């Protein structure tokens, strides 16, 4: 029963990916660059998580193991920042659905490598026949999903540059999950490890912005002078679910299954975002093959 609960949590966390990226990409459209939108998300998440740690697990600040490699503390924040910024750029260039699809390839490859070789302290889980079949079905489903998307779109073909960036960006979530899983072990606290991931990520973004822009400008009004809606600033709250969910489930499900359930959540939510046109985005027609592809991914999950 607990395994099913972890699956549900993983799907829910994955569903937050396109929501966060969509909100942040909208905010970035009013900022000078995507780094500012990412900083706001990481800062909001840091503040909320700090309050939660103080209220519910304050002693964890004094009991964490600081003798571990510094990479354990900065690996998750760095990969999280890279993925967040890349997603903001990709969502603004090619939309929620296609961004989700192309990043999946990178997630699958990195998830398999981490599991197969036991990278970053993860338990070794070599690829079995069932897992190979399941992964193959999933890749076919992704191909069909992408093909139906292209056939049902009147937009111009996507530049190979964005496809390559999307695949590379897709390698970051499994790495982030593995690093943060190690951080959870060092801190013995899901709340503290999630807070540190956000807080260190925010510091990294502040340093980059000060180095590049010399200042930090928080957007407050749109192009016509109207005050921006409050929901543009809460992308970090969804990030808490993403990072916290990763930390909770990866040691139970393993890297590859965690990646798959996250992908399922991403595809379902990205489909809803495109279909309903939420957050001010243009509505896009969903092809029947796309629904069939999601069903194939669910079947692949059970095989894996």
QUIKAGI-V489639 format. One record per residue. N is the residue number from 0. PHI is phi in whole degrees, -180 to 180 (999 if undefined). BURIAL is # if it has 9 or more other ideal C-beta (glycine too) atoms within 8 Angstrom, else .. Layout:
BEGIN
n=N phi=PHI burial=BURIAL
n=N phi=PHI burial=BURIAL
END
This chain:
BEGIN
n=0 phi=999 burial=.
n=1 phi=-64 burial=.
n=2 phi=-62 burial=.
n=3 phi=-63 burial=.
n=4 phi=-64 burial=.
n=5 phi=-65 burial=#
n=6 phi=-61 burial=#
n=7 phi=-62 burial=.
n=8 phi=-63 burial=#
n=9 phi=-64 burial=#
n=10 phi=-64 burial=#
n=11 phi=-62 burial=#
n=12 phi=-65 burial=#
n=13 phi=-62 burial=#
n=14 phi=-64 burial=#
n=15 phi=-76 burial=#
n=16 phi=-56 burial=#
n=17 phi=-66 burial=#
n=18 phi=-66 burial=#
n=19 phi=-61 burial=#
n=20 phi=-65 burial=#
n=21 phi=-66 burial=#
n=22 phi=-62 burial=#
n=23 phi=-66 burial=#
n=24 phi=-69 burial=#
n=25 phi=-66 burial=#
n=26 phi=-65 burial=#
n=27 phi=-64 burial=#
n=28 phi=-68 burial=.
n=29 phi=-103 burial=#
n=30 phi=-103 burial=#
n=31 phi=-73 burial=.
n=32 phi=-158 burial=.
n=33 phi=-66 burial=#
n=34 phi=-63 burial=#
n=35 phi=-65 burial=#
n=36 phi=-63 burial=#
n=37 phi=-65 burial=#
n=38 phi=-61 burial=#
n=39 phi=-61 burial=#
n=40 phi=-63 burial=#
n=41 phi=-68 burial=#
n=42 phi=-69 burial=#
n=43 phi=-60 burial=#
n=44 phi=-61 burial=#
n=45 phi=-63 burial=#
n=46 phi=-63 burial=.
n=47 phi=-61 burial=#
n=48 phi=-68 burial=#
n=49 phi=-61 burial=#
n=50 phi=-61 burial=.
n=51 phi=-65 burial=#
n=52 phi=-64 burial=#
n=53 phi=-61 burial=.
n=54 phi=-75 burial=.
n=55 phi=-116 burial=.
n=56 phi=-154 burial=#
n=57 phi=-63 burial=.
n=58 phi=-65 burial=.
n=59 phi=-65 burial=#
n=60 phi=-61 burial=.
n=61 phi=-104 burial=.
n=62 phi=-112 burial=.
n=63 phi=-72 burial=#
n=64 phi=-85 burial=.
n=65 phi=-93 burial=.
n=66 phi=-86 burial=.
n=67 phi=-72 burial=.
n=68 phi=-59 burial=.
n=69 phi=-57 burial=.
n=70 phi=-61 burial=.
n=71 phi=-64 burial=#
n=72 phi=-84 burial=#
n=73 phi=-104 burial=#
n=74 phi=-62 burial=#
n=75 phi=-63 burial=#
n=76 phi=-59 burial=#
n=77 phi=-65 burial=#
n=78 phi=-66 burial=#
n=79 phi=-66 burial=#
n=80 phi=-64 burial=#
n=81 phi=-60 burial=#
n=82 phi=-68 burial=#
n=83 phi=-63 burial=#
n=84 phi=-65 burial=#
n=85 phi=-62 burial=#
n=86 phi=-64 burial=#
n=87 phi=-59 burial=#
n=88 phi=-65 burial=#
n=89 phi=-65 burial=#
n=90 phi=-61 burial=#
n=91 phi=-73 burial=#
n=92 phi=-90 burial=.
n=93 phi=-130 burial=#
n=94 phi=91 burial=#
n=95 phi=-65 burial=#
n=96 phi=-64 burial=#
n=97 phi=-69 burial=#
n=98 phi=-59 burial=#
n=99 phi=-60 burial=#
n=100 phi=-66 burial=#
n=101 phi=-74 burial=#
n=102 phi=-75 burial=#
n=103 phi=-62 burial=#
n=104 phi=-58 burial=#
n=105 phi=-63 burial=#
n=106 phi=-63 burial=#
n=107 phi=-65 burial=#
n=108 phi=-62 burial=#
n=109 phi=-67 burial=#
n=110 phi=-62 burial=#
n=111 phi=-66 burial=#
n=112 phi=-64 burial=#
n=113 phi=-62 burial=#
n=114 phi=-69 burial=#
n=115 phi=-66 burial=#
n=116 phi=-101 burial=.
n=117 phi=63 burial=#
n=118 phi=-70 burial=.
n=119 phi=55 burial=#
n=120 phi=79 burial=.
n=121 phi=-77 burial=#
n=122 phi=-64 burial=.
n=123 phi=-70 burial=.
n=124 phi=-140 burial=#
n=125 phi=-66 burial=.
n=126 phi=-74 burial=.
n=127 phi=-94 burial=.
n=128 phi=-62 burial=.
n=129 phi=-59 burial=.
n=130 phi=-66 burial=#
n=131 phi=-63 burial=#
n=132 phi=-63 burial=#
n=133 phi=-61 burial=#
n=134 phi=-65 burial=#
n=135 phi=-63 burial=.
n=136 phi=-61 burial=#
n=137 phi=-65 burial=#
n=138 phi=-65 burial=#
n=139 phi=-63 burial=#
n=140 phi=-62 burial=#
n=141 phi=-65 burial=#
n=142 phi=-62 burial=.
n=143 phi=-64 burial=#
n=144 phi=-59 burial=#
n=145 phi=-67 burial=#
n=146 phi=-63 burial=#
n=147 phi=-67 burial=#
n=148 phi=-65 burial=#
n=149 phi=-67 burial=.
n=150 phi=-66 burial=.
n=151 phi=-91 burial=.
n=152 phi=-114 burial=.
n=153 phi=-98 burial=.
n=154 phi=-77 burial=.
n=155 phi=-69 burial=.
n=156 phi=-64 burial=.
n=157 phi=-82 burial=.
n=158 phi=-64 burial=.
n=159 phi=-62 burial=.
n=160 phi=-60 burial=.
n=161 phi=-71 burial=#
n=162 phi=-63 burial=#
n=163 phi=-65 burial=.
n=164 phi=-61 burial=#
n=165 phi=-64 burial=#
n=166 phi=-65 burial=#
n=167 phi=-63 burial=#
n=168 phi=-61 burial=#
n=169 phi=-66 burial=#
n=170 phi=-76 burial=#
n=171 phi=-75 burial=#
n=172 phi=-57 burial=#
n=173 phi=-62 burial=#
n=174 phi=-66 burial=#
n=175 phi=-61 burial=#
n=176 phi=-63 burial=#
n=177 phi=-68 burial=#
n=178 phi=-60 burial=#
n=179 phi=-70 burial=#
n=180 phi=-64 burial=#
n=181 phi=-66 burial=#
n=182 phi=-66 burial=#
n=183 phi=-62 burial=#
n=184 phi=-63 burial=.
n=185 phi=-69 burial=#
n=186 phi=-95 burial=#
n=187 phi=56 burial=.
n=188 phi=-155 burial=#
n=189 phi=-66 burial=#
n=190 phi=-63 burial=#
n=191 phi=-67 burial=#
n=192 phi=-65 burial=#
n=193 phi=-67 burial=#
n=194 phi=-61 burial=#
n=195 phi=-62 burial=#
n=196 phi=-62 burial=#
n=197 phi=-71 burial=#
n=198 phi=-65 burial=#
n=199 phi=-67 burial=#
n=200 phi=-61 burial=#
n=201 phi=-64 burial=#
n=202 phi=-63 burial=.
n=203 phi=-59 burial=#
n=204 phi=-67 burial=#
n=205 phi=-61 burial=#
n=206 phi=-63 burial=.
n=207 phi=-66 burial=#
n=208 phi=-64 burial=#
n=209 phi=-67 burial=#
n=210 phi=-73 burial=.
n=211 phi=-87 burial=.
n=212 phi=-100 burial=#
n=213 phi=71 burial=.
n=214 phi=-159 burial=.
n=215 phi=-123 burial=#
n=216 phi=-108 burial=.
n=217 phi=-89 burial=.
n=218 phi=-67 burial=#
n=219 phi=-125 burial=.
n=220 phi=-131 burial=.
n=221 phi=-86 burial=.
n=222 phi=-68 burial=.
n=223 phi=-106 burial=.
n=224 phi=89 burial=.
n=225 phi=-80 burial=.
n=226 phi=-65 burial=.
n=227 phi=-68 burial=#
n=228 phi=-64 burial=.
n=229 phi=-61 burial=.
n=230 phi=-69 burial=.
n=231 phi=-70 burial=#
n=232 phi=-101 burial=#
n=233 phi=-108 burial=#
n=234 phi=-59 burial=#
n=235 phi=-63 burial=#
n=236 phi=-65 burial=#
n=237 phi=-70 burial=#
n=238 phi=-63 burial=#
n=239 phi=-61 burial=#
n=240 phi=-65 burial=#
n=241 phi=-63 burial=#
n=242 phi=-68 burial=#
n=243 phi=-62 burial=#
n=244 phi=-63 burial=#
n=245 phi=-57 burial=#
n=246 phi=-62 burial=#
n=247 phi=-71 burial=#
n=248 phi=-95 burial=#
n=249 phi=-66 burial=#
n=250 phi=-78 burial=.
n=251 phi=-91 burial=#
n=252 phi=-91 burial=#
n=253 phi=86 burial=#
n=254 phi=-66 burial=#
n=255 phi=-71 burial=#
n=256 phi=-70 burial=#
n=257 phi=-58 burial=#
n=258 phi=-61 burial=#
n=259 phi=-67 burial=#
n=260 phi=-68 burial=#
n=261 phi=-64 burial=#
n=262 phi=-62 burial=#
n=263 phi=-59 burial=#
n=264 phi=-61 burial=#
n=265 phi=-63 burial=#
n=266 phi=-64 burial=#
n=267 phi=-62 burial=#
n=268 phi=-70 burial=#
n=269 phi=-63 burial=#
n=270 phi=-63 burial=#
n=271 phi=-65 burial=#
n=272 phi=-62 burial=#
n=273 phi=-67 burial=#
n=274 phi=-69 burial=#
n=275 phi=-95 burial=.
n=276 phi=64 burial=#
n=277 phi=-74 burial=.
n=278 phi=59 burial=.
n=279 phi=78 burial=.
n=280 phi=-84 burial=#
n=281 phi=-70 burial=.
n=282 phi=-71 burial=.
n=283 phi=-128 burial=#
n=284 phi=-71 burial=.
n=285 phi=-100 burial=#
n=286 phi=-80 burial=#
n=287 phi=-55 burial=.
n=288 phi=-63 burial=#
n=289 phi=-67 burial=#
n=290 phi=-65 burial=#
n=291 phi=-64 burial=#
n=292 phi=-64 burial=#
n=293 phi=-62 burial=#
n=294 phi=-62 burial=.
n=295 phi=-65 burial=#
n=296 phi=-66 burial=#
n=297 phi=-60 burial=#
n=298 phi=-63 burial=#
n=299 phi=-62 burial=#
n=300 phi=-59 burial=#
n=301 phi=-64 burial=.
n=302 phi=-66 burial=#
n=303 phi=-68 burial=#
END
